[in-house]
Amino acid sequence: MLAVTSAWTPVRRARGVTLPELCVVLAVAAIALAVAAPDLRDLVRTEQLKAAAGDLFAAIDLARAQALARGRQVKLVPLDPPGADWRLGWRVFDDRDGDGRPGADELIAEHGPLPAGIAVDFAFTNAAPPYYIAYNGAGRSCADGNSAAARWGTVSLFHGGRIRRIKINMLGRARVCDPARDAGCDGAPAPP
């Protein structure tokens, strides 16, 4: 009797991708990234602007709440020594001694610099530096030297062609608005 043995063995293929396939995938990914990059930059700018406006609005709200809780004037001022540049950050403090600068025991909160490219314009009833937002013990926006004198206006933030404004009325109530979609959101024009 004759025995038959099978010499048949399956051929194994290497798993993975070939160099041409890899080149095609990389080319498609590069094109998709090039198309999406401008939109991503615009999205980042929009989110940076929203965050900056939200942080400043929260500081204004904190100053008002602290003024009400303490029953005396609380200020929000830029960190910039001349008091004119909000981009460098700001502080909220209880100005007990009335010198316009926070002492160690007077500081309530502090915020660091805003992202590069954000511009800020300050337009209140008294538009001359030093800039500040002050609230009296009744929670009303007031002048530095006179807690009974109402002080209102708009802080505008600009970034990448977008604008957010924080408007403070005579009673001291603040709101954030976007002039592209909200009526009554007027203010300074965007810088060139």
C-alpha positions in Angstrom: 0.0 0.0 0.0 1.2 3.4 -0.9 1.1 6.2 1.7 0.3 9.7 0.5 1.6 12.5 2.5 0.4 16.0 2.1 3.0 18.6 1.5 0.6 21.4 1.3 1.2 24.2 3.8 -0.7 27.5 3.8 1.1 30.6 2.8 1.1 33.2 5.5 0.9 36.9 4.5 2.5 39.6 6.6 0.0 41.8 8.4 0.4 45.6 8.2 0.3 48.2 5.5 2.5 48.8 2.6 4.5 52.0 2.0 2.2 53.3 -0.8 -0.9 52.8 1.5 0.8 54.6 4.3 1.8 57.5 2.0 -1.8 57.9 0.8 -3.2 57.9 4.3 -0.7 60.6 5.4 -1.4 62.7 2.4 -5.2 62.6 3.1 -4.6 63.4 6.8 -2.3 66.4 5.8 -4.9 67.8 3.5 -7.6 67.5 6.1 -5.5 69.1 8.7 -4.6 72.0 6.4 -8.3 72.6 5.7 -9.3 72.4 9.4 -6.4 74.5 10.8 -7.9 78.0 10.2 -11.2 76.8 11.8 -9.3 75.5 14.8 -7.5 78.8 15.3 -10.8 80.6 15.1 -12.4 78.2 17.6 -9.5 78.7 20.0 -9.7 82.5 19.8 -13.5 82.4 20.4 -13.1 80.1 23.4 -10.3 82.3 24.8 -12.5 85.4 24.5 -15.5 83.7 26.1 -13.3 82.5 29.0 -11.7 85.9 29.5 -15.1 87.6 29.5 -16.4 85.0 31.9 -13.5 85.4 34.2 -13.8 89.2 34.3 -17.6 89.0 34.7 -17.1 86.6 37.7 -14.7 89.1 39.2 -17.2 91.9 38.9 -19.9 89.7 40.4 -17.5 88.7 43.2 -16.8 92.4 43.9 -20.5 93.2 44.1 -21.3 90.2 46.3 -18.4 91.1 48.7 -19.5 94.7 48.9 -23.0 93.6 49.9 -21.7 91.0 52.4 -19.2 93.4 54.0 -21.4 96.5 53.9 -18.6 98.7 52.5 -16.8 99.6 49.2 -15.0 96.8 47.3 -13.0 97.5 44.2 -11.9 95.7 41.1 -8.7 97.1 39.5 -6.3 96.1 36.8 -2.9 94.7 37.9 -1.2 97.2 35.7 0.6 99.7 38.0 -0.8 102.8 36.2 -4.2 101.1 36.4 -5.0 101.2 32.6 -4.3 97.7 31.2 -6.8 95.0 32.1 -4.9 92.5 29.9 -2.3 92.1 32.7 -5.0 90.8 35.0 -6.9 92.3 37.9 -7.6 92.1 41.6 -10.7 92.4 43.8 -10.1 93.9 47.2 -11.7 95.6 50.2 -10.2 99.0 50.3 -10.5 99.6 54.1 -7.8 102.2 54.3 -9.0 104.1 51.1 -5.5 104.2 49.5 -6.7 102.5 46.2 -4.2 99.6 46.7 -4.8 96.3 48.4 -3.0 95.6 51.6 -2.2 92.0 52.6 -5.4 91.6 54.6 -7.6 93.4 52.0 -7.1 91.2 48.9 -10.1 89.0 48.0 -9.1 87.6 44.6 -6.6 88.0 41.9 -6.5 87.0 38.2 -3.4 86.7 36.0 -2.8 87.9 32.5 -5.2 87.3 29.6 -4.1 85.2 26.6 -2.0 87.0 24.0 -4.0 88.8 21.4 -7.0 89.9 23.5 -7.5 93.6 23.6 -9.6 95.4 26.3 -11.3 98.8 26.2 -12.8 100.5 29.2 -15.6 103.1 28.8 -17.2 104.2 32.0 -18.8 107.5 33.1 -15.2 108.6 34.0 -13.1 107.2 31.2 -9.7 108.5 32.5 -7.2 106.1 34.1 -6.8 104.7 36.6 -9.6 102.3 35.7 -11.6 100.6 38.3 -15.0 99.1 39.1 -16.2 99.8 42.6 -19.3 98.7 44.5 -20.7 100.3 47.7 -22.2 98.4 50.6 -25.6 98.5 48.8 -24.2 96.6 45.8 -24.3 99.7 43.5 -21.5 100.6 41.2 -20.0 103.8 42.5 -17.2 106.3 42.2 -14.0 105.8 44.1 -14.2 108.9 46.3 -18.0 109.0 46.6 -20.0 105.8 47.3 -23.2 107.6 46.6 -22.2 108.7 43.0 -23.4 106.2 40.4 -20.8 104.9 38.0 -21.6 102.8 35.0 -20.2 101.8 31.6 -18.9 99.0 29.4 -15.7 96.9 29.4 -15.2 95.5 25.9 -12.9 92.5 25.0 -11.7 91.9 21.5 -10.0 88.8 20.0 -9.8 87.5 16.4 -12.5 89.7 15.1 -14.9 88.8 17.9 -16.2 91.0 20.6 -17.7 90.4 24.1 -18.9 93.3 26.3 -19.6 93.5 30.0 -22.2 96.2 30.6 -22.8 97.6 34.1 -25.9 99.7 34.6 -26.6 102.4 37.1 -27.7 100.0 39.8 -24.5 98.0 39.4 -25.9 95.0 37.7 -23.6 93.5 35.1 -24.3 91.4 32.0 -22.2 89.9 29.2 -23.3 90.4 25.7 -22.2 89.8 22.1 -22.9 92.6 19.7 -23.1 90.1 16.8 -26.3 88.6 18.3 -27.6 90.8 21.2 -29.5 94.1 20.8 -28.3 97.0 23.0 -24.7 95.7 23.1 -23.1 98.8 21.9 -19.6 100.0 22.9 -16.2 100.9 21.6 -15.3 99.7 18.1 -12.8 96.9 17.7 -9.2 98.1 17.5 -7.5 98.0 14.1 
